[in-house]
Amino acid sequence: MGFRCGIVGLPNVGKSTLFNALTETASAAAANYPFCTIEPNVGNVPVPDPRLGVLSGIAKSAKIIETQLGFVDIAGLVRGASKGEGLGNQFLGNIREVDAIVHVLRCFEDDDVTHVEGRIDPVSDADTVDTELMLSDLESLEKRVPALAKKGMQGDKEAKVAAAVLGRALDLLREGKPARLVVPGDEEEAKALHAAQLLTGKPVLYVCNVAEGDAAEGNALSAAVAKKAAAEGARSVVISAAIESEIAMMDPADRPDFLSELGLTETGLARVVRAGYDLLGLLTFFTVGPKETRAWTVPAGSRAPQAAGAIHSDFEKGFIRAETIAYDDYVAFKGEAGARDAGKFRSEGKDYVVVDGDVLNFRFNV
């Protein structure tokens, strides 16, 4: 898998409750006081995909295996974290290790749940965390960019590339803008930017944690977050962590009726997981057979050998070809045999770019 989303936010916004519900465990202690989470908790979460059931039914597979995302519950940040306030830079380091940020924002009123800054304002909360991440990146780049520029002037080509792209990131940060707005000029710049692991260079999904009564439509607070996300080119999702906690404890057979009573068609967690998957620019391909129907995760734009490598490194090393059927064709013609007869079974080489939903079988020789 190898893809991880870090759940961040101020203390007491529902991060650990969300994590518990995501993983359907109680592994993250949820309590009504700041810094309840000390060490980051990690859990892998299946990505819901109804296509798996369809493919499995056609192939009469013995089991289904979903693709997964990793979620990391990171301790609450507070104003001044970049300077060591609260639990400080330790947790900024935890964020640096994830691929994307799931930013949980409190969008509910509850006098029994304290707020670290004494008021309910999710947009301000988001700005507080964003500011701390930008300050941390700013401090880092103000030291690194001059050093890289000096090496570049001495003939180090990689340092010259890094100095150029990180210099543009530094300019944005000085303007109060995140590094993810940097557009790399070429693949070398993209690699240098990724290697820098900037906190504000990571894609962000805002999760609006609302009261149970607002789970279906959201509220004025979540609408304000949605407006902020749209302005940034980011995304937002509305959920009620309290509802998700109840659902996580239910028998799966009882969940649809419970959701229907609340005016919901699916869990908020399904939306969060899918959005995290999309946020990272990932796609799904399938392997289908009598033993199992399985979903696999690869970055969009991956070629057939790289997709084969997601299954096993030997598949990539000894790649010969990929036998390919589009999902719609596999379903329309009721499996591999029907797709072959209809001329929808293709043999693709190493330059083939995998399409979301492809049913693949790899031929290889090691």
C-alpha positions, 0 to 999 in steps of 0.5 A, a space after each residue: 500500500 504505502 500511502 498514509 493520511 495524517 489526521 490533524 487538527 486542534 485538540 478536542 475537535 474529534 480527531 481520535 474519535 474519527 480515527 477510532 471509527 475509521 479503524 473500527 477500534 478503540 486503539 486511539 484513546 479519546 478524551 476531553 482534554 488536550 494532548 490525549 493522543 501522545 504517540 501517533 496511532 496508525 490504522 489501515 482502512 479498506 477503500 469502499 468500492 462496489 465494483 469489487 462485489 460485482 466482479 466477485 459475483 461474476 467470477 464466483 470468487 471465494 473472497 474479496 480483498 479491498 485496497 487500503 489506506 493508512 491513517 495516522 492519528 496525530 496529536 492536536 496542534 496548538 498556536 505556537 507549535 512551530 516554536 515548541 508550544 504544546 507538544 511542539 515540533 515532535 508532531 510536526 515531524 509526524 505530519 512530515 512523514 505522511 502523504 496527505 493531511 486530513 484536517 479535522 475541524 470542529 463544526 459543532 457546539 457543545 458546552 461539555 466539550 472544551 475548545 482549546 481557544 475558547 470559541 467555535 470557529 473552524 475557519 480560524 482553527 484551520 488558519 491556526 494549524 496552517 500558520 504553524 505548518 507554514 512557519 515550520 516550513 519557512 524556518 526550514 527553507 530559510 536555512 536550506 535554500 541559501 545552502 543549496 544555492 551555494 552548492 549550485 553555484 559550485 556546480 552541483 546540478 541537483 542542488 541548483 534544481 532544488 534551490 530553484 524550486 524550493 526558492 519559489 516555495 520560500 517566496 510563497 511562504 513569505 507571502 503566507 501561502 502554502 508550498 503546495 501552490 508551487 508548480 514544478 517546471 519539470 520532473 527534476 523539480 518535482 522530485 526535489 520538491 517531494 524530497 523536501 517533505 514540506 508540511 504545506 506541500 501536502 494535499 489537504 482534505 478538510 473534514 467538518 465534524 458536525 453534530 448528529 442532526 447536521 450530518 446529512 446537510 451540514 451547517 453554517 460552520 461547515 459551509 464556511 469551511 467548504 468556501 475556504 476549501 474551494 478558494 484554496 483548491 482543496 476539498 471538504 467533507 461533512 461527517 458526524 464523528 459521533 454517528 460514525 462511532 455508533 456505526 462502527 459498533 453496529 452489526 453491518 446488517 443494521 447499518 443501512 437502516 440506521 443511515 436511512 433514518 438519519 437521511 444518509 445514503 452512506 457513512 461519512 467514513 466512506 466519503 473520507 476514505 474515498 476522498 483521501 484516495 482521490 486526494 492522493 491521485 490514486 487509481 484502482 485496478 483489479 485482479 479477478 479469479 476463483 480464489 479472490 477478487 482484489 483491488 490494487 492501488 497505484 498512482 494515476 499515470 502508472 504504466 503496466 510494469 509499475 502496476 505489476 510491481 504493486 503486486 510483486 517486484 518480480 512481476 515488474 522485473 520480468 514484465 512481458 505483457 498485461 492482459 487487460 479488460 476494462 471494468 465495463 466490458 468485463 461486466 457487460 460480457 459477464 467475465 473474461 470468456 465473454 470479453 474475449 469473444 466480444 473482442 474486448 480482451 487486449 494484450 498491452 505492453 510496457 508503455 500501457 497506462 493503466 486506467 481506473 477499473 482495469 481488470 489485469 492479468 500480468 505475464 512475466 518471466 523472472 
